[in-house]
Amino acid sequence: MTDFVVGRTYKLKQPVFVNDGKLKKLGQMGTPNTLEEIKAKRPPFIEGVLETGVGITIRKVEAFRDPMTGNVTDVFGEVLSGELRGKIVNVTWVSRQDLKTGYTKRDATMLEPVEGESK
């Protein structure tokens, strides 16, 4: 399933953008590679931008079987600050996925647990 813990808060180690409710790394989908460029020329399909340090509290984990891709584990969290505060986003797209098992693992280069949080 996943190493994310429901109720635990993680903070972004890199800026990301949101498209269709999914967190995406800068540079994906033909977007610029820097936060400054995205802010200057924000493509219309970007719902919002989350900067480094923004907290996301995991609210739900869904495991299911998709006929095209097999087992999938989607992880959803609530944005705690910034322009998308309160929005539920899918963090799976900035995580590591094992396509054979459907396991979604936190990518330590993207998200880190907030210290002092209870599990």
C-alpha positions as CSV (number, residue, x, y, z in Angstrom):
1,M,0.0,0.0,0.0
2,T,2.0,3.0,1.3
3,D,4.5,4.3,3.8
4,F,2.4,7.6,4.2
5,V,0.6,7.8,7.5
6,V,-3.0,9.2,7.5
7,G,-3.1,12.2,9.8
8,R,0.6,12.9,9.6
9,T,1.9,16.1,8.1
10,Y,4.7,16.3,5.5
11,K,6.3,19.4,4.1
12,L,7.4,20.0,0.6
13,K,11.2,20.0,-0.1
14,Q,10.7,21.4,-3.6
15,P,8.0,23.6,-5.2
16,V,5.3,21.8,-7.2
17,F,2.2,22.7,-9.2
18,V,-1.3,21.3,-9.1
19,N,-3.0,20.0,-12.3
20,D,-6.4,18.2,-12.1
21,G,-6.0,17.9,-8.3
22,K,-2.6,16.1,-8.6
23,L,0.8,17.4,-7.4
24,K,3.3,17.6,-10.2
25,K,7.0,18.3,-10.3
26,L,8.1,21.5,-12.1
27,G,9.1,20.6,-15.7
28,Q,6.4,18.0,-16.1
29,M,3.7,18.5,-18.8
30,G,5.9,21.0,-20.6
31,T,6.0,23.5,-17.7
32,P,9.0,25.6,-16.9
33,N,11.7,24.1,-14.5
34,T,11.8,27.0,-12.1
35,L,9.2,28.6,-9.8
36,E,10.1,32.1,-11.1
37,E,9.3,31.0,-14.7
38,I,6.0,29.4,-13.7
39,K,4.9,32.5,-11.8
40,A,5.8,34.7,-14.7
41,K,4.2,32.6,-17.4
42,R,1.7,30.4,-15.6
43,P,0.0,27.9,-18.1
44,P,-3.8,27.9,-17.9
45,F,-3.9,24.3,-16.9
46,I,-2.1,24.9,-13.6
47,E,-4.6,25.2,-10.7
48,G,-2.0,26.5,-8.3
49,V,1.6,26.5,-7.1
50,L,2.9,25.2,-3.8
51,E,6.2,26.5,-2.6
52,T,8.9,24.7,-0.7
53,G,8.0,24.3,3.0
54,V,4.2,24.1,2.5
55,G,2.7,21.5,4.7
56,I,0.3,18.7,3.6
57,T,-1.6,16.5,6.0
58,I,-2.5,13.1,4.7
59,R,-6.2,12.6,4.8
60,K,-7.0,9.4,2.8
61,V,-5.3,6.4,1.2
62,E,-7.2,4.5,-1.6
63,A,-6.0,1.2,-2.9
64,F,-7.7,-0.3,-6.0
65,R,-7.2,-2.4,-9.1
66,D,-7.2,-0.6,-12.5
67,P,-7.6,-2.9,-15.5
68,M,-5.0,-0.9,-17.5
69,T,-2.3,-0.4,-14.8
70,G,-3.0,-3.1,-12.2
71,N,-2.8,-2.3,-8.5
72,V,-2.8,1.3,-7.6
73,T,-2.5,3.2,-4.2
74,D,-3.5,6.8,-4.3
75,V,-2.6,9.1,-1.4
76,F,-4.5,12.3,-0.8
77,G,-3.6,15.2,1.5
78,E,-4.9,18.6,2.6
79,V,-2.8,21.7,1.7
80,L,-2.2,23.7,4.9
81,S,-1.1,27.1,3.5
82,G,-0.7,29.2,0.4
83,E,-3.1,29.8,-2.4
84,L,-4.6,26.3,-2.3
85,R,-5.0,26.1,1.5
86,G,-7.7,23.6,2.4
87,K,-7.6,21.9,-1.0
88,I,-7.3,18.1,-1.1
89,V,-4.6,17.0,-3.6
90,N,-3.2,13.7,-4.8
91,V,0.4,13.3,-3.7
92,T,0.9,10.0,-5.5
93,W,2.3,11.8,-8.6
94,V,5.3,13.2,-6.6
95,S,6.0,9.9,-4.9
96,R,7.6,6.6,-6.0
97,Q,5.3,3.9,-7.3
98,D,5.9,0.2,-7.7
99,L,3.8,-0.7,-10.7
100,K,3.9,-4.4,-9.9
101,T,2.6,-4.2,-6.4
102,G,0.8,-0.9,-6.4
103,Y,2.9,0.4,-3.4
104,T,3.3,4.1,-3.2
105,K,6.4,5.2,-1.3
106,R,7.2,8.7,-0.2
107,D,9.9,10.3,-2.3
108,A,12.3,11.8,0.3
109,T,13.5,14.4,-2.2
110,M,9.9,15.8,-2.4
111,L,8.3,15.3,1.0
112,E,9.6,15.0,4.5
113,P,7.7,14.3,7.7
114,V,7.2,17.3,10.0
115,E,9.3,16.6,13.2
116,G,7.3,16.2,16.4
117,E,4.2,14.9,14.7
118,S,2.7,11.8,16.3
119,K,2.1,8.9,13.9
